[in-house]
Amino acid sequence: MIDEILPFAFAFASLAVGASIVVPLARAWAKRLEQRGDPQRVPSDVTSRLERMEQAIDSIAVEVERISEGQRFTAKLLADKTRPAVERGE
């Protein structure tokens, strides 16, 4: 019975040892391949343009928020104006 199990045990042990050696080597090789390609660098003039665009977009967002606040305030005033004086507490 041991003679039948021994080849399977040997195969399993060799597979475990082989996997413990091959997997880290494969990971290291894949990482090396990833790092081999040069990262694309953005030119400094493009970077400065992107920063200016970001600032402009932030300014626009603030202005849009101010406009929406004004519209909400105006809508509230108009709604109060159309309600009867009794409901307004006058």
C-alpha positions in Angstrom: 0.0 0.0 0.0 2.9 2.4 0.8 4.4 1.5 -2.5 1.3 2.9 -4.2 1.1 6.1 -2.2 4.8 6.9 -2.3 4.9 8.1 -6.0 1.9 10.4 -5.4 3.5 11.8 -2.2 6.8 12.4 -4.1 4.9 14.1 -7.0 3.0 16.3 -4.6 6.2 17.3 -2.7 8.1 18.1 -5.9 5.1 20.1 -7.2 5.0 22.1 -4.0 8.8 22.8 -4.1 8.7 23.7 -7.7 5.8 26.1 -7.3 7.5 27.8 -4.3 10.5 28.4 -6.6 8.7 29.2 -9.9 6.0 31.6 -8.6 8.4 34.2 -7.0 10.6 34.0 -10.1 7.6 34.6 -12.4 6.5 37.6 -10.2 9.9 39.1 -10.3 10.2 38.7 -14.1 6.7 40.3 -14.6 7.6 43.2 -12.4 10.8 43.7 -14.3 8.9 43.7 -17.6 6.5 46.3 -16.2 9.3 48.6 -15.1 11.2 48.2 -18.3 8.9 50.5 -20.2 9.7 54.2 -19.8 6.8 56.1 -18.2 5.5 58.8 -20.4 6.5 62.1 -19.0 4.3 65.1 -19.3 6.1 68.2 -20.6 6.3 71.1 -18.2 4.3 73.4 -20.4 1.4 70.9 -20.5 1.6 70.6 -16.7 1.3 74.4 -16.3 -1.6 74.5 -18.7 -3.4 71.8 -16.8 -2.9 73.6 -13.5 -4.3 76.8 -15.0 -7.3 74.9 -16.4 -7.9 73.3 -12.9 -7.9 76.8 -11.3 -10.3 78.1 -14.0 -12.6 75.2 -13.5 -12.6 75.7 -9.7 -13.4 79.4 -10.2 -16.3 78.5 -12.5 -17.6 76.1 -10.0 -17.7 78.8 -7.3 -19.5 81.2 -9.6 -22.1 78.6 -10.5 -22.7 77.9 -6.9 -23.2 81.6 -6.2 -25.7 81.8 -9.1 -27.6 78.8 -7.8 -27.7 80.4 -4.3 -29.2 83.6 -5.8 -31.8 81.6 -7.7 -32.8 79.7 -4.6 -33.1 83.0 -2.7 -35.2 84.6 -5.5 -37.4 81.6 -5.7 -38.0 81.7 -2.0 -38.9 85.5 -2.1 -41.3 84.9 -5.0 -42.9 82.0 -3.2 -43.3 84.1 0.0 -44.8 86.9 -2.0 -47.5 84.7 -3.6 -48.6 83.2 -0.3 -51.4 85.0 1.6 -50.4 87.3 4.4 -52.0 85.0 7.0 -49.7 82.1 6.1 -46.7 84.4 6.2 -47.5 85.5 9.7 -48.4 89.1 9.0 
